[in-house]
Amino acid sequence: METFLLLASLLTIVGFLMIPVSRRLGAPFLLVVLAIGMLAGEDGPGGINFDSFGLAYAVGGLALAIILFAGGVETRVRDLDRAKLPALLLSSVGVLITACLVGLVGIWVFGIGLFEALLLGAVVGSTDAAATFLLIRQNEIGLKPRLESTLVLESGINDPMAIFLTIVLTSLVGMDVEPNVTQILEFLPMLLLQFGLGGVFGIAGGILLSMMLNRLNLSKGVYPALAVTAAIGVYAGTALLGGSGFLAAYLCGIVVRERMKAGVSERVIEFSEAMQWLCQIALFLMLGLLVTPTSLPAVWWQATVISLALIFVARPMAVFACLSWLGFTVREQLFVSWVGLRGAVPIFLAILPVIAPGPLSVGFFNVVFVIVVTSLILQGWTVSPMAKLFGVVQPKPGDETEKPIKDTPEN
């Protein structure tokens, strides 16, 4: 245990020390942490042999729940009012369109069956909350309020659709059945359960937690610990009942932020941000350790083709289908298309088909890993420059070099 704790702490410290380095290089911080994990793994100088996909799935779920709760705590409801409809469309219809288009490319590239191709599309169909929160908010790009809220809210609530599609298609691939619309429709109650229970328990849990935080007379350091612990309970309880624990954790954070009294909110927000950083680093280090780099060349070109199709075709088509009639400009839609960041969630979801009964093996995980790395390199490295290129950055107060932009309902 002491050896494990020493290695874990040293790797995490290195991750924190790389924050200023990644900023200086302009590289996505999560990509840097992922590289550290790979260097520490079995094919790197670290030589750590970690191949427990089951453990990675369990720990990854916990880390993502904390990340989403922290993202919710950092979100103000008033900032989301104008973003609810576009975010809901992107997180449901957008994910479905993306999954189908990527699936079609997967059939052509790999020559695989329909369900396996759609499963690949479903796994990479959702944007990643950890990557989006980090690159959009913590880098302080300065996007227009409606645009930023749409991107952040979409990344926080699109997991239920991706998880639903992944579970359904993993089951269908494992059963080795011919494509049948009737069988697919039988899974629709699961989708309603994912969204319904996730929404109900997330809001109810947030109300109950905020009541406790406001009424209990505790030591100041106890409030944030209680908040994070309760959020984990909301995530786990919702998941046990068949709902989306990730959606519940995110909504719980939003409700808590809105209802907490002033003296408590600052401490909960600061502690949640600290936990968010820790979980992001730990999660990406673990995923870097899990992959075997020497096995990636076998799938790199196919995965790269699919990644390029996702970035330049599938994501833009899904975005324009969802947002073109909601008052977003073409430049804004192009930027939303570009910030379809893939990160921990697709890699996390790619573990499920590997550990589930069926024909899919570690090769499936490797394909998704390459897709995510390509996304982080192409998109994550260029978020700020693309925001300036598309003209979606708000001029800073007192900046006389740019004309002021009026804050209209469309912006």
N, C-alpha and C positions, 0 to 999 in steps of 0.2 A: 504493500500500500504506500509506504514512504517513497519508494522508487517511482510509482505511478504519479503521486502528488508532485514530486520534484519535477518530473518531465512535463506534466501538465502545466504547472506554474511557470516553468521556464519558457515553454512555447507561447503561453498566453502573454507573458511579459514582453517577449519578442514582438508579438502581434501589436501590443500597445505602442512599443517603441517605433514601429513602422508607420504610425499615423502621420507624423510630420514628414517622413521620407516620401510616403505616397502623395502627400499634398504637394511637395516640392517637385516630384516627377509628373504630377498631374494624372497619376494612375489611380484606378478605382481601388480603394483600400481593401475591399473584400477580395479582389483578385490577388493582391499582394499576400493576404493571409492564406488564401487557398494555395498559393505557391509555397509558402512556408510549410504548410501541412504536407504537401507533396515531397518537399525536400527532406522532411523528417520521416517520411514513410519508408517502406521496404525497399523501394528502388532508389532512394536518395541517400545522402551521407548519414542521415539519422538512423536508418535501418530499422525503424519501428514497424513491426508486422501487426497491422490491425485490419482484420477482415470480417468483423462481426456486423453483418448487415442488420440483424435483428436489434442489437444494442444501439446501433447508429439511428435506426428508425425511432426507437423509444426516446432516446436523448434528443434527437432532432425535433421531435414533436413538442417536447417540453420547452426547448429553446425558442422555437417559433411562437409558441403561445405567449411567452414572456415578451418577446420582441413585439408582437402584435398588441399586447396590453399596453406596453410602453408607448407604442405609436398612437394608440387611442387616447392615452392620457395627455399626449402632446397636441391633441386635436381639439379645436374649439367648434362647438356645434354651429355657431353663427357663420363660421367660415365654410361650412358644408352645405348651407341652404341651397345655393345655386348649383351645387355639384352633385346632388343626390341622383337626379335622373340620368345624366350622362355616365356617372360612375356605375350605377345599377345596370345600365345597358352594356357597358364595356365588360363588367364582371360576369355577365350571364350570356347574352347573345354574342358579345365579342369573343369570349373564350370558346364558345361553340363553333363560331365561324373559323377562328384560328385553328382549332383542333382539326376540323374537317379539311381545311386547305393543306395543313402540314401533313395530314394523313395521306392525301392524294399524292403529294411529293414523295412520301415514304414508300408508297406502293411502287412508284417509278424507280426510285433509287435502290431500294433493297429487294424488290420483287416479292414482298411479303403479303400476307392475307389482309383483308379489309380491317378486321378487328385489331390485329397487331399494329397496323399503320395508324389507325385512329387512336389507339392507346398511346403511341408515341406522340401524336398531336395533342392529346389530352394532358399528358405529363408536362409538356412545355407550353401549354396554352395560356397559363396565367402569368401575370407579372409578379415580381417578387417584392414583398413588403420590406424586407431587410435592406435590399439594394436601393429601393425607391426612397425609403425614409432617409437613408444615409446620404445618397447623392443629391436628392432634391432639397431636403430640409437642412441637414447639418452642413452642407456646402454653401448654403445661403445664396442660391443662384439669383433669387429675386424675381420669380415668375409672377405673372398676373394672378390675383387671388383665385379666380374661378378655375384657371388652368391648373394651378398647383393643387387646389383642393380636389379636383377631379382625379389627378394622377395618384395622390396619396390615398384618397378614399377607395379608388378602384383596386389598388394593390392590397388594401386591408380587407376587402370583402369579396375578392374574386376566388378565394381558395375553395369555398364550398362547391362551386361548379366544377373546378378542376379535380377536386377529390372525388366527387360523385362520378364523373366520367372515368377517372382512373380505376375506381373500385368496380364499376360496372363492366368496363372493358377488360380488366384483369380477370374477372369471373368468366366472361364469355370466352376469352382466350384459353383459360384453364379448362373449360368444358369442351373446347374443340368442336364447336357447333357451327353450322352454316349461318351466314347473316340472315337474321329473322327480325322483322320490325316488331312483331308481337312480343318476342322475348325482351327486346329493348324497352318497350313501353311498360313492361311489368316492373321495371326499376324506377319508374317515375315517382311512386310514393316515397322512395328513399331520398330523392332530390327535395321533395317538399319537406320531408322530415329534417334534412340537413339544414335548409334555410330556416324553416319554421322554428325548430327547437333552438337553433343557434341564435336567432333573433330574440326569442322570448326569454331564454335563460341569460343571454348576455345583458339585456336591458334590466331584467329583474335582479340579476346578480349585481349589476352596477348600482341600482337603487338601494338594495339592501346593504351593500358594502359602504356606500356613501353615508347612509344613516348611521352605521356603526362608527365610521371615522369622525362624524360630526358630533356624536353624542357621548362617546366614551371619553373618559378623562384618563389619558395614558401619557407615559413619558414620550417626548417628542420623537425619539428614535424608533418607537414601536409602530407608529402610524404607517410609514412606508413598508415596513416588513409585513405588517398585517395586510396591506393592500395587495402586494405581490403574491402572498400566500393564498389569499382569497381568490385572486384571479386564476391561479393555477387550479384551485378547486372548481371554479366555474368551468374552466376548460375541460378538466377531467370528467366532471359530472355530466356535462353536456355530451361529451363523446361517448360515455358509457350508455347513455340513453338513445344514441343513434343520431344525434345532431352534430352540427359542425362546431367543435370546440374552439377552432381558430376564430371563426366569426364571433362566437360568444365572448372570447377574450378581448377582441378588438372593440366590440360594442360596450363591454363592461368598462373598458378604459375610457371611452368617450363619455359615458354617463357619469362615471366617477369624477372626471375632470369638470364636468358641468355643475355637479351638485356639491362638491367639496367646499368647505369653508376656507377662507383665505389662509389662515395660519397653518392649515394642514396641507393644502394643495402644493405649495412650493416644495415641501419636503418629499411628498410622494412623487412629484414630477422629477426632481433631481435624482432620487433613488432609482426610479424607473429608467431614467436615461442611463444611469450607471449600469444597471442590470442589462439594458438593451445592448450596450457596447460589449459587455462581458459575454453575453449569449451569442452575439454575432461573431465575435472572435473565436469562441469555443466551437461554434457550429461549423464555421468554415475550416478551422483547423482539423476537425474531426472528418469532414468530407474530403479534405485533401489527403489525410492519412488513409482513408478508405479506398481511394482509387489507386490502381496500379499503373503508373505512367507507361511502362513498357508494353502494355496491352492496348494503348490508345492508337498507335499507328495503324492497326488493323482496320479501324473504322473511321479514321480522321477525315478522309475526303468525302465519304458519304454523309457523315455528320455535319461537315462544313457546308455542303450543298444544301442540306435541310435547314441549317441555321441561316444561311443567306436567304433562302426562300421565306423563312419565318420573318426575318427582319425587313426585307424589301418588298414582299408580296403579301403574305398572310396577315401580319399585324396591320399594315396600312389599309388593306381592304376591310378588315374588321372595324377599324377606327372610323373610316369614312362611312361605312354602313350604319354605324351607331351615332355619329356626331354631326354628320353633314346637315341635318335638318334641325339642329338645336342651337344655331346661332354661333357656332365656332367658325372662325375664319380658316381658310385653306392652310395658312401658315401654322395656326394652332393645331390643326389636325395632323399636319406633318410632324410637328414636334411631339405630340402625343404618340404618334406611330413610332417615332425614334426612341422614346422613353419606354418602350415595351421591355423593360429590363428583366432578364432571367437570372435567377440566383439560387438561393438555398432551396426554395420550394420545389422546383422541378427535380433537383438532385434528390431531395427528400422523397418525393413521390416516385422517383425511379427505383427506389429501394423496394417498394411494395411488390411489383411484378417479379422481382428477383427472389424474395423470400416466400412468395405465394406459390402453391402448386401450379405447375404449368410448364410450357416449353421454353419460356424466356429465362435467360441466364445473365451473368455479369456483363455480357456484351451489350445488353440493352442499357444498363447503367452507364457503360462507357460512352455510348452514343449520346446520351443526355448530358453527360459531363462535358463532352466536347462542345455541344451546342451552347451550354451555359457559359463556358470559358470564352467562346467566340462572341457571345452577346456582351459579356463584361468588357472585352477588349474593344470591340467596335463601338458599342453604344455607351458603356459606362465611362470610357476614356474621353468621350466627346460630348457629354451632356451639356456642359457649359458653353463650349464653342457653338454647338448647334442651336442652343437657346438664343444666342446673339445673332446667328445667321438667319434664323427664322423670325427675328424681331419680336420675341415674346417676353423679353426681360423688361421689367418696369424701370424707368430712369430713377436714380436715387434722388431724394429730396435735395434741392439746391443745385442739381446738375443742369447747367445751362447749355450744355453741348447737345442735349436732346430735347425735343419738344415734349411737353407734358402730355401724358395719355389720360384721357378722361376715364373715370371708373364707371362705365356703363353697365347695365345688367348683362350685356353679352361678354364683358371682360371681367 
